[in-house]
Amino acid sequence: MASARITSPGPLDVIVVAVADRAGADLARDLIKAGHHVAVAGPRITRLVDLVAGTSAPAMVVDLDDPTMVGDMLTRVGRRLGPVTLVADPGGAITVGPWRTDDVVAGGRESAAAA
């Protein structure tokens, strides 16, 4: 099993946070408050809207178990904010590749086979 690569986000990083539980919501809120380029994604619109209210962070309703929806969401974030450099999934909501579900993966996509 590959070890986690945890990286502190830099000012130019584009971060997608999977918001399926309190840990994801707390992380997204902290990153937005710190001024990072953040997009939030998750299955519940009300939770997402509450997180991004009053900010410029985009929110996207996504079935985090659906690889097509996750890929489409990342493409849309890339078009709006720039290339995604970090995916944060503190609650392990993304159960499909290309990311490990328990890591913050730096540098874009990481093969699930490497996990």
LUMMARTI-932275 format. One record per atom (N, C-alpha, C): atom name; x, y, z. Coordinates in pm, whole numbers, padded with zeros to 5 digits. Example, Ala and Ser with C-alpha at 12.3 -4.5 7.8 and 13.67 -1.06 7.14 Angstrom:
% residues 2
   a       u       v       w
   N   01319  -00569   00780
  CA   01230  -00450   00780
   C   01320  -00330   00780
   N   01285  -00225   00708
  CA   01367  -00106   00714
   C   01290   00003   00787
***
This chain:
% residues 115
   a       u       v       w
   N   00085  -00117   00000
  CA   00000   00000   00000
   C   00089   00123   00000
   N   00062   00218  -00089
  CA   00141   00339  -00098
   C   00114   00428   00023
   N   00215   00502   00065
  CA   00195   00592   00177
   C   00125   00718   00129
   N   00057   00785   00221
  CA  -00015   00908   00188
   C   00085   01018   00156
   N   00049   01100   00060
  CA   00128   01219   00030
   C   00044   01337   00073
   N   00076   01394   00187
  CA   00000   01507   00240
   C   00083   01631   00221
   N   00026   01728   00155
  CA   00096   01848   00118
   C   00015   01969   00163
   N   00081   02066   00224
  CA   00012   02189   00257
   C  -00015   02265   00129
   N  -00137   02315   00111
  CA  -00168   02384  -00013
   C  -00095   02517  -00024
   N  -00049   02546  -00145
  CA   00014   02673  -00174
   C  -00088   02773  -00226
   N  -00048   02896  -00246
  CA  -00143   03000  -00289
   C  -00200   02977  -00428
   N  -00135   02899  -00512
  CA  -00184   02876  -00648
   C  -00256   02743  -00663
   N  -00259   02661  -00559
  CA  -00326   02532  -00568
   C  -00476   02550  -00586
   N  -00534   02463  -00666
  CA  -00679   02453  -00679
   C  -00719   02325  -00608
   N  -00802   02339  -00506
  CA  -00834   02228  -00418
   C  -00981   02191  -00433
   N  -01008   02064  -00452
  CA  -01145   02014  -00449
   C  -01162   01939  -00318
   N  -01263   01976  -00242
  CA  -01290   01910  -00115
   C  -01420   01830  -00127
   N  -01411   01701  -00099
  CA  -01530   01616  -00096
   C  -01600   01641   00037
   N  -01723   01686   00028
  CA  -01799   01721   00148
   C  -01913   01622   00163
   N  -01887   01517   00237
  CA  -01990   01417   00264
   C  -02015   01403   00413
   N  -01934   01471   00493
  CA  -01950   01463   00637
   C  -01894   01589   00701
   N  -01894   01593   00832
  CA  -01848   01712   00903
   C  -01700   01742   00877
   N  -01618   01638   00867
  CA  -01474   01660   00844
   C  -01451   01732   00712
   N  -01521   01692   00608
  CA  -01508   01759   00479
   C  -01556   01903   00485
   N  -01669   01924   00552
  CA  -01723   02060   00565
   C  -01627   02149   00643
   N  -01573   02098   00752
  CA  -01479   02177   00832
   C  -01353   02211   00753
   N  -01300   02114   00679
  CA  -01181   02140   00598
   C  -01210   02244   00491
   N  -01321   02229   00421
  CA  -01357   02325   00316
   C  -01371   02465   00375
   N  -01440   02476   00487
  CA  -01460   02606   00551
   C  -01325   02669   00587
   N  -01234   02591   00644
  CA  -01103   02644   00683
   C  -01022   02688   00561
   N  -01024   02608   00455
  CA  -00948   02644   00334
   C  -01005   02769   00267
   N  -01137   02778   00261
  CA  -01200   02896   00202
   C  -01165   03020   00285
   N  -01177   03006   00416
  CA  -01147   03118   00506
   C  -01002   03164   00492
   N  -00911   03070   00464
  CA  -00769   03103   00448
   C  -00739   03162   00311
   N  -00840   03170   00223
  CA  -00822   03235   00094
   C  -00777   03144  -00019
   N  -00784   03012   00000
  CA  -00743   02920  -00106
   C  -00848   02912  -00217
   N  -00805   02867  -00334
  CA  -00894   02841  -00447
   C  -00957   02705  -00422
   N  -01083   02705  -00382
  CA  -01150   02582  -00339
   C  -01279   02563  -00416
   N  -01307   02439  -00451
  CA  -01438   02397  -00499
   C  -01485   02286  -00406
   N  -01613   02284  -00378
  CA  -01666   02179  -00292
   C  -01759   02090  -00373
   N  -01757   01963  -00340
  CA  -01841   01866  -00412
   C  -01897   01767  -00311
   N  -02021   01730  -00332
  CA  -02082   01632  -00244
   C  -02224   01604  -00285
   N  -02288   01515  -00213
  CA  -02421   01469  -00253
   C  -02537   01556  -00206
   N  -02514   01649  -00114
  CA  -02624   01727  -00057
   C  -02610   01876  -00088
   N  -02700   01930  -00168
  CA  -02693   02070  -00209
   C  -02700   02165  -00091
   N  -02782   02137   00007
  CA  -02796   02231   00119
   C  -02665   02246   00195
   N  -02595   02138   00218
  CA  -02466   02146   00288
   C  -02366   02227   00206
   N  -02364   02206   00075
  CA  -02270   02276  -00011
   C  -02301   02425  -00017
   N  -02428   02458  -00034
  CA  -02468   02599  -00043
   C  -02432   02673   00085
   N  -02456   02610   00200
  CA  -02420   02672   00328
   C  -02270   02700   00336
   N  -02189   02610   00283
  CA  -02043   02626   00289
   C  -01993   02741   00203
   N  -02050   02759   00087
  CA  -01997   02858  -00007
   C  -02072   02991  -00006
   N  -02176   03002   00074
  CA  -02252   03127   00080
   C  -02159   03243   00113
   N  -02166   03346   00031
  CA  -02084   03465   00052
   C  -01941   03453   00004
   N  -01908   03344  -00068
  CA  -01773   03324  -00121
   C  -01782   03306  -00272
   N  -01668   03298  -00335
  CA  -01666   03271  -00480
   C  -01640   03123  -00509
   N  -01636   03040  -00406
  CA  -01608   02897  -00425
   C  -01727   02829  -00493
   N  -01701   02754  -00601
  CA  -01811   02681  -00665
   C  -01848   02556  -00584
   N  -01975   02521  -00592
  CA  -02026   02401  -00526
   C  -02093   02314  -00630
   N  -02065   02185  -00627
  CA  -02120   02092  -00725
   C  -02176   01969  -00658
   N  -02300   01938  -00693
  CA  -02362   01816  -00642
   C  -02310   01701  -00726
   N  -02248   01605  -00659
  CA  -02184   01493  -00727
   C  -02206   01366  -00647
   N  -02239   01258  -00716
  CA  -02238   01126  -00652
   C  -02092   01084  -00647
   N  -02034   01088  -00529
  CA  -01891   01062  -00514
   C  -01853   00917  -00537
   N  -01952   00831  -00556
  CA  -01927   00690  -00592
   C  -01927   00668  -00741
   N  -01959   00770  -00819
  CA  -01972   00758  -00964
   C  -01848   00815  -01032
   N  -01762   00731  -01090
  CA  -01637   00781  -01150
   C  -01661   00881  -01263
   N  -01767   00866  -01337
  CA  -01796   00960  -01445
   C  -01831   01096  -01389
   N  -01916   01098  -01287
  CA  -01954   01226  -01225
   C  -01834   01294  -01160
   N  -01749   01217  -01094
  CA  -01630   01274  -01030
   C  -01538   01333  -01137
   N  -01516   01259  -01245
  CA  -01432   01309  -01354
   C  -01489   01435  -01418
   N  -01620   01436  -01443
  CA  -01684   01554  -01501
   C  -01672   01675  -01408
   N  -01690   01652  -01279
  CA  -01678   01759  -01182
   C  -01537   01818  -01183
   N  -01436   01733  -01190
  CA  -01298   01783  -01192
   C  -01270   01862  -01319
   N  -01327   01819  -01430
  CA  -01312   01894  -01555
   C  -01375   02032  -01542
   N  -01495   02038  -01485
  CA  -01564   02167  -01469
   C  -01487   02259  -01374
   N  -01435   02204  -01266
  CA  -01354   02285  -01174
   C  -01231   02338  -01245
   N  -01166   02252  -01323
  CA  -01047   02294  -01398
   C  -01076   02408  -01493
   N  -01190   02403  -01558
  CA  -01227   02511  -01650
   C  -01253   02642  -01577
   N  -01309   02631  -01458
  CA  -01346   02752  -01384
   C  -01230   02809  -01303
   N  -01153   02723  -01236
  CA  -01050   02771  -01144
   C  -00907   02745  -01190
   N  -00890   02653  -01285
  CA  -00757   02612  -01326
   C  -00736   02466  -01290
   N  -00624   02409  -01331
  CA  -00600   02267  -01307
   C  -00607   02232  -01158
   N  -00677   02125  -01127
  CA  -00689   02079  -00989
   C  -00555   02020  -00946
   N  -00502   02072  -00836
  CA  -00373   02023  -00787
   C  -00387   01940  -00661
   N  -00496   01955  -00588
  CA  -00519   01878  -00466
   C  -00664   01830  -00460
   N  -00683   01708  -00416
  CA  -00817   01656  -00387
   C  -00815   01614  -00241
   N  -00902   01673  -00162
  CA  -00909   01642  -00020
   C  -01038   01567   00006
   N  -01024   01452   00064
  CA  -01138   01366   00092
   C  -01125   01311   00233
   N  -01139   01399   00333
  CA  -01113   01356   00470
   C  -01208   01249   00522
   N  -01329   01244   00466
  CA  -01425   01145   00513
   C  -01423   01015   00435
   N  -01339   01006   00334
  CA  -01332   00885   00253
   C  -01455   00865   00166
   N  -01513   00975   00117
  CA  -01637   00966   00040
   C  -01616   00919  -00102
   N  -01501   00949  -00162
  CA  -01477   00908  -00301
   C  -01430   00764  -00298
   N  -01520   00675  -00338
  CA  -01489   00532  -00329
   C  -01448   00474  -00463
   N  -01431   00561  -00561
  CA  -01386   00517  -00693
   C  -01253   00585  -00721
   N  -01175   00529  -00817
  CA  -01050   00593  -00854
   C  -01078   00728  -00912
   N  -00979   00807  -00936
  CA  -00838   00774  -00935
   C  -00767   00804  -00804
   N  -00839   00837  -00696
  CA  -00771   00873  -00571
   C  -00794   00769  -00463
   N  -00697   00766  -00374
  CA  -00717   00688  -00253
   C  -00822   00760  -00172
   N  -00905   00688  -00102
  CA  -01015   00751  -00029
   C  -00974   00810   00105
   N  -00855   00779   00153
  CA  -00816   00828   00285
   C  -00700   00925   00282
   N  -00664   00973   00165
  CA  -00547   01060   00153
   C  -00583   01194   00092
   N  -00497   01289   00117
  CA  -00496   01410   00037
   C  -00390   01383  -00068
   N  -00431   01383  -00194
  CA  -00340   01346  -00301
   C  -00292   01473  -00369
   N  -00162   01491  -00373
  CA  -00103   01610  -00434
   C  -00060   01580  -00576
   N  -00056   01683  -00657
  CA  -00001   01669  -00790
   C  -00097   01606  -00891
   N  -00225   01616  -00868
  CA  -00321   01564  -00966
   C  -00359   01421  -00937
   N  -00397   01350  -01042
  CA  -00448   01215  -01027
   C  -00337   01116  -00990
   N  -00373   01024  -00906
  CA  -00282   00916  -00868
   C  -00355   00785  -00897
   N  -00292   00698  -00961
  CA  -00355   00572  -00999
   C  -00400   00494  -00878
   N  -00523   00448  -00882
  CA  -00574   00365  -00773
   C  -00493   00235  -00763
   N  -00435   00193  -00874
  CA  -00354   00072  -00873
   C  -00229   00091  -00789
   N  -00183   00215  -00777
  CA  -00063   00241  -00698
   C  -00094   00243  -00550
   N  -00221   00250  -00515
  CA  -00261   00260  -00375
   C  -00249   00127  -00305
***
